[in-house]
């Protein structure tokens, strides 16, 4: 992280980081599953936005099920989750187009060109990765949040 002008030491931690590390109050809007019995609760996933295709809806449901019980998602994060799922859908659609047509296509004059979906795939992958990091789901962001590796190698 870049140093801020006129300050020393590490950047202050956000309220969410403090809470996830076991100190500080729960951030406003954080969704917490209260389970006194210690058993895993089924998380009711809200309906995915109608703009999402099948891959985006799967991403929406999977991440919601992971982030809510961990207390890593607030109601205000739903729009970011929608953007993440939509970007994943775009990446998925571009990947299918490349798989079908190949990464090189030929124009009307027979000149080979890069398939337009290659750039779409690259851009949406960049967006997906950045948004995953915002939710603490990249290796680096997980380390910064103090989340432990479960030892499965992934």
Order of alpha helices (4+ residues) and beta strands (2+ residues): alpha-alpha-alpha-beta-beta-alpha-alpha
